Amino acid sequence: MNVPNDLFYTESHEWVRVEGENARIGITDHAQAELTDVVYVELPAVGAQVEARGQIAVVESVKAASDIYAPVKGEVLEVNEALSSNPALVNTDPFGEGWIFVLKLSSPEDVQQLKDAAAYRQAIG
């Protein structure tokens, strides 16, 4: 499994890339492999206020539908519209073109409560 060292991770398999006061979020390589072929992504609404660990999006695959949770508190600034026409980007490039949304962080220090790459690797075995 690919687990980039420069990201933060959640127990529910979301990744977070801090970009100044914002956080770009997607699902991990481990999560997309478990889901198999992603066929639909329900994106959050731009402007939505979200609490940490609150359900924010849904990823559907040929196997299952999985809720996506906000790793931290914030406001949705941007969503990856490319997933509407090509949800498979979540499978083919989960840490790049397959990102799901961007949050404006309410409390940037909250990111420090998430797992680093080593802790996430240990969690997924």
Secondary structure, 3 states (H helix, E strand, C coil): CCCCCCCEECCCCEEEEEECCEEEEEECHHHHHHHCCEEEEECCCCCCEECCCCEEEEEEECCCEEEEECCCCEEEEEECCHHHHCCCHHHHCCCCCCCCEEEEECCHHHHHHCECHHHHHHHHC
